């Protein structure tokens, strides 16, 4: 007789909103687990007289799904419209323009979006396995009873009694990073609790198709970035973009004890930064270009990355520094202002902008040592492309045009 597993209780939050729960709604053991493992993502106050014997929870700029214990799961919903969240993910992970996403904007939750992307990745991996995995030649050294590749003559001279020959050769193999990324991502997805039974079966099928050909090696989201593609593996670029989405927002470090299910959590501040940078790169006028995460070295062991640089396409000169802030304060913080002045000084430009998802109650417009620091809005509440065009318009209105050089008659 089949016994249906007990379904976990799901409690829901909205990012940055406080919510109270009755004393008996959250077991003490789950609350301790949430406090110890997820304090970066969720603030939790335990029931005391001050809280009227209620639990008080507040999500801190993260959205997604946390399987706290087998009995209790936590769902954190975004404060931005769900379709705009999907639009941000499209730009941030370079899904924009792929036909398979045409129906994805109809998803009603982040879990459904995750589930559909997992199905797409599994389907495309299975397709690639049927066609044959991408392979390349890797150097290998092995003791063999026959000659293969190039002999290590020095070893033969030093150890003539050794019947095994040390050979250096190249092996044509599929066990390479390009495929290890796929295997590790499918493994991570398989340990999530967000896929339907039908999709979980397909994920397992794709994972097993790679077994025996590809070693299971831990991979990170960074492994998916800036890889080289050629005429033999152009489809891997999309596969790795999909893998990056799953790896960047899944968290194996939260594993504890025998409970192996992994959380899926999107850092909205990081997503906002990625989205704004990618949107600007794709929509900037030809006379400009943007640099993302530009590294600046302060000293031998100290450096920092600037979110976005606006540069002149003709000269390469930095025109402005931009930094995204996924928060909605009444006014800009002093730390953020000083940070922008430091960025501007380091890059030798005079314009700096703090970018917020909502208008500040007190907009920022100050000048310090010839450096102008202002606030701008890239809204997430309305159509994203329309909000981006409004942002660009306001940005270029505030950037003074470079004076046209006067050419004397003698220079003509």
Helices and strands as residue ranges (DSSP letters): E 9-14, E 18-21, G 23-25, H 28-37, E 42-45, G 49-51, E 55-59, E 62-66, E 72-77, H 82-92, G 99-101, G 104-106, H 110-131, E 136-144, E 150-151, H 153-158, E 165-173, H 177-190, H 197-210, G 221-224, H 236-249, G 252-254, E 264-267, H 268-283, E 288-299, E 302-312, E 318-325, H 334-347, E 351-356, E 365-368, E 371-377, H 384-398, G 409-411
